[in-house]
């Protein structure tokens, strides 16, 4: 029967390339290592190693086995560590996903306040974009999502709190060819310029785009700071959240334009997986407050 010890032994042989070298590392005799490997191979019904005169090399099946064995060994170590931490009073980690659409200045405040209350809990902050937020909470990477928009996972013990609506501003730079047009812009006028977009971080859920017309080129950026720089340089056009754009519009660095088919406001929410409720999660949800506080802190 496969055991942690047999997985470790196979892994060691694959690393050093011989039974003798593995025996030296494991403080065993070579015959014991060779016999243990043969037992695993007999149980699997396939050879994991090709035997050479003084060395061994992995077969294709062996390469697959070792890859899987290393993943299992890593998970075993994580399980041991988590069990020890729980026994010593440590709690599981709490992971929070924030959509890139929320204000970043509140993140460090949240982290500092959290660690003042929980010195024995690991807090993980993830920055996601659009459906990447939902995917993060749906597949268990995150327990709480701040600033989730539009899509909602199907199934699961998910809970939601309204954060208000995101207003969008259609932006061009002050030196852009469209800067001097003072009427609603048509799709045909807009299509010739690249749309400045953030890349949705989802891997499995279909991706969403900030704004894109048919047959229009994209200029994909990682965050709104880079988007602002591109707008200012006149490299493209597109939408960005009003709470990011407002200061630049008021300063005259960016211009807000009307377009014939305007983007609607986006409902935004706080979401969490109720199945993962813990004292740390409960504290964070209470700390984040009601809908008005969520809007004022993260979207205003």
N, C-alpha and C positions, 0 to 999 in steps of 0.2 A: 504493500500500500504506500502511495506517495506520502511523504512527510516533509516538514520544513527542512530537516537535516538532509534528506535526499536531494531536495531542490538546491540547497546550498552547495552540496557536493558536486552536482552536475554543473552548477554555475562556476565553481572554482576550476574544475577540469577544463571547461570551455575557455576560461580566461588564461590559464597557464599553458594549455596545449599538450599536457602529458599526465599520465597517472602518477608517475614518480614525483613530478613537481607539485602536483596537487596533494599527494601524500605528505610531502615535506611541509607544505603550508598548513595542513590540517592535523599534523602530528600523528599520522597513521602510517601503516606499511602499505606499499603500492598494491599488494595483492588484495588488501581490504577495500581500497578505492575501486580497483578493477571489478571486484565481486559486486560492490554496491551499485556500480553503474550497470553491470549486466543484469542485476535484479530489476532495476527500473526499466531497462530495455525489454526484458521479458514481460513485464507487466503491461507495457505499452504495445508490445508486439512489433516493434520496429527498432532499428539501430539508430542511436543518437550520434555516435561517433564512428568515423572511419579509423581503423587501427593502422598505423604505420610502424616502421621499425622502432623508433624511439619517441614517437609523438602520436597525437590523435588530432583529428579535425572534425568539425561538426558536419553532419549530413544536412540536407535541406530540412528534414524533419527535426533534426537536432537544433538547427537555428530557430525554427518556430518554437520548439519546446523551451529553449533557453530564454527567448524573448518573453514568453508567457510566464515562465518561472520567475523572472526578475520582477515582473509586475506584481505577481502574487506575493513575493518576498517583501516588496515595498509596502503593500497593503497590510501585511502581517505586522511589520514594524510600526506602521501608523496606528494600527489597532492596539498594539501593546502600549505605545506612548499615550494614546488617548485614554486607555484604561487606567494607566498609572496616574495620569493627570486628574481624572475624575476621582480616583481613590484618595488623592491628596488635596481634594477640594477645588480642583480646576473644573471649569465648565467648557463645553464645546465652543468652538468659534462661532461668532455671529458675523454673517456676511451681508453687506448692504450694497445694492446696485443703484447707481445714480445715473439718470439719463444726462447726457452732455448738455441737455437743454436747460438744466437748472443752474442757479447761481453757484459758482465754485467757492465763493468767499465764506460760505457757511460750513463747508466740509471740515476745515481744520478746527472750527469751534465745536462741532459735533464730536470729533475725535477726542479733543481735549476734555470735554465734559464727560464723555463716556468713560475714559480711563480714570477720571477722578472718582467715579462710582464703582468701577469694576477693574480691580487690579489683577484679577485672575482669569480674565476672559480675553481672548484674542479677537480683535475687530478687524475685519477685512473689508476694504472699500474698493468697489469696482466701478469704473466709468464705462458706461455702455451707450449705444446710440440706437434710438427707435426700437425696432423689434428685438434687438439684442438685450434690452432690459427684460422683456417678457420671457425670452429664452433663458436668461440667467436664473430667473425665479422658477420657471417651469421645469428646468432640468436639475434643480437643486444646487446650482452654484451659489445662489444668493437666497437669503431668507426674507429680505425686505427690499422693495423697489421704490425709489423716490423719483417722481416725475415721469411715470409710465403714461404713454399716450396711445390712443386708438385701439390697438388689439388687446384681447383678453384671453388668457390661457383657458382651454377647455378642460374640465375636470379638476380634481384636487380641492384642497380646503383653503381656497384663496379668499382673502378679505380685502376690502377697498375703502378708501376715504377720499372724497373729492378734494382736489387741490385748486379748483378753479379752471379757467381757460387761458391758453397761451394765445396772445395776439401776435400776428406776424406782420412784418414790414417788408415790402418789396424794395430792394436796395440796388442802387447804382452808385458808382463813384462820381465825384464832382467833375472829373475830367473825362468821364465816359461819353461816347457819342449820343447816348440817350439823355444826358443830363439836362439838355436845353429843351426837351420835349415836355410841354406842360398840358398834357391831355392823357386820357387813359390809353395805354399802349396795347397794341394788338399782338396776337400770337405770332403773326408773320414778322413783325418788327423785332420781337424778342428772340425768335428762334435762331437767328444768325449769330448770337453771342452765347458763349458757354454758360451753362448753369452751374453756379458754385454750390456744391452739395457736400454734406457729411456722409461718410460711408456707414451704412447700417452694420452693426457688429454681430448680427445674428449669423449663425452658420447653418441652422436647420430650418428655421422659420423663414418664409419668403421675406426678402429685404424690402424696405420702404425707402423712398427718396424724398428729400426736402421739397423739391419742386423740379419738374422736368417736362418739357414739351416733346412731342413726337419729333424724331429726327434732329434733336438738339444735342450738341456735345456737352459732356460733363467736365467740370473741374472739381475733382474729389479732394477734399481736405480732411484732416483728422479731427479738427475742433473749430469752435467759433472764433477763436483768436486768429488762427490762420485764415479763416473765411473773411474776417474783417480786413486783414492785410491785403487779401486778393481783391476785395471790393475797392479798397482805397487806391490800389494800383490800376484799377480799371480793367482787370483781367477777365471779369465776368459779371453776371447779374444773378439775382435770385432773392429768395426769402431768407430772413433770419428772425429770431424771436425779438419782439419789440423791447423786452427788458434788457437785451444786449445792445440793440441798435440805437436806442433812444439818445444816449449821451453823444454818440457820434453824429446823429442827425442834428441835434441841437447845436453842436459845435461847427456844423457845416462840412465835416469830413466826408459824410455819406449823405445821400439824398434818398428820400422815400418817394416812390412813384406809385401812381394808380395804374392798374392794368385791367383790361376788359373782363378777364375771368379771374377774379381775386380768390386767393386761398382763404378758406374759412378758418375760424379759430379752432384750436385743438383742445378738447377736454383732456385734463391731466389728473392723475390720481396717485395716491400712495397705495401700494399693494403689499400684502405679506402672506406668507404661507402659515396658516393657523396650525398645521400639523407640527411645526417646528417651534411652537411657543415655548419660551424660557423666560426666566427673570430678566435677562439682558434684553431680549426682544420686547418684553412688556415695558421695560424702562424706556427704550428708544421710542416706541410708539407713543407713550405718554409724553415724552420729551418733545417730540415733533409737533404735538398739539392738534388743535382742531383745524378745520378747512381754512379758516381765515388766516391762522398763524402759518400754515403750510404755504399758502399763496404769498403772504407778505415776506416770509423768510427765503423762499426758493424761487419765486417767479416774478416778484414785483421789482 
